[in-house]
Amino acid sequence: MNFTLIIWLSSFAFGLQTIIGKLTSKYSLQNPWLLNFFWTSFNLILTAIIASFFGINLPGNLTPYIVAGFFLAIGNILLTYSIYTLDVTVISPLFALRTAFTAIIGVLFLKEHFSVLQYLMIIIIFLSGLLIRIDEKFSLKKSMRDLWLGVACMFFLSVSSATIKIASVNSGYWNNVFWINLFTSMFLLLTIPKFIKDIKSTLITRYIGALGYSLTGGIGRLLMFFGLASNVTVTTAVTSLPLSMIITIPLAYIFPQLLEKHTTKIYVIRLILATIMIGCSIKLSLR
């Protein structure tokens, strides 16, 4: 399949996942630990079924898979918590921070070189990200407190992308995906005490949203892994596009109680900041 098509499909799937996740957090599952474990386990089952058709082999060196699984597990936890605590129109643009973090990782560990303009774009992405939380009662102090989950999430997802790339050179695509998802799920077994009591008290119908969240996230992640194996920076930039933000804003006017509701002024400001972040991210990815 064409690389460009794959990463755009991945971006679209992630956009839908964010919206479904927000709906699930508001109307179905109140415990983010339960939703996170559900969708991660679903990913493992899905990849295990597919990978079994292509053959699963024990890699000679498991360390890259363990490291990738560790960072992906933390990134998953922080992403799910961000969906529960932040607006979709805040979370979505924050994905542009992944490009900035990826660039910084390249400078620190891969000895990549950037121009003064490129360093300036990285700074602009972070400054815009700090302001994206703006609302009718904006407070920089409160914004910083609320945003730390989202920023930390993007950092760990960026590191996981880099480690996935390293792991991907050791084996075939589906074998890589299986082992990374396996270790991610193994690390998340430690979170079971956080939601074990809620499993019995939660009606089966309330898992419908979790299933949609898991399915879109699983498809997005499978496609993203393929893209990361080819080009980390471009894949990160495209999958960071705020598609869920573009969908959510019209919905806020049609169904104001469904996801979120702010004034037109707030949405215009957020769109401007998101455009700046994405523009700088694309420019960095094309260096």
C-alpha positions, 0 to 999 in steps of 0.5 A: 500500500502507498506510504502517503495513503497509509499515514493519512488513513492513520491520521483520520483513524486517530482523529475519530478515536479522539472524538469517540474517546471523548464521547465515551469518557462523558457518557459511558466509562468514567474510569480512564484506566479501564478504557485504556486497558480495554483498548490496549488489550484489543490492539494486542488481540487484533495484532496477534490474530493478523500476525499469526497469519504471517508468522510470529518469531521470537526476536534475537534481541527483545530489548528494543521491543521492551523499551518501545512497549514501556514508552508506548504504555505510558503514552497510552495512559497519558493520552487517555487521561488527556481525553478525559480532562481536556477539550478535543480542540485542545488535545488535537493540536497538541499532537503537533508537539510530537514533531517538535519532540521528535526533532529535539530527540534527533538533535540530542541523540542522532546528532541532527543539525538545525538552522536558526529558523528551525529552532525558532519553529520548535519554540513557536510550536511549544509556545502555541501549545501552551496557549491552546488551552485558552477559554473564556476564563483563561488563566496561564497558571491554570492552563499550565496545570491542565496541560501537563498531561497533554504535553507529557503524553506527546513527549512519551509518544514521541519517544515511543515512535523513535524506539518503534523505529529502532525496533522495526529494523530487527524483524518483519512488520507484523512481527514487530507490531505484535511484540511491541503491543505485547510488551505494552499490554504487559506493562499495563497489567500493573494498572489492573488494581485501578479498575478491577472493581469497575469491571463488574459494576459496568454494564456491557452496553457501556463498552460500545464506546470503548469498542469504537475507541479501540477499533479506530485506535487499533487501525490508526496504530497499525497503519502508523507502525507501518509509516514509522518503519519508513519515515518517523518525522513525516509519519509523526507530522501527518498523524499529528494533524488536528482532524478531530478539531476540525470535526468537533468545532462544527459539532459544537454549534450543531450539538453544543452539549455533545462534546464541548461548547465555546464562543466563536472567538475562542475557537478562532484563537484555537484554530489560529494557534493550531494552524501555526503549530501544524505549519511549523510541524510540516515545515520541520518534517520536510527539512 
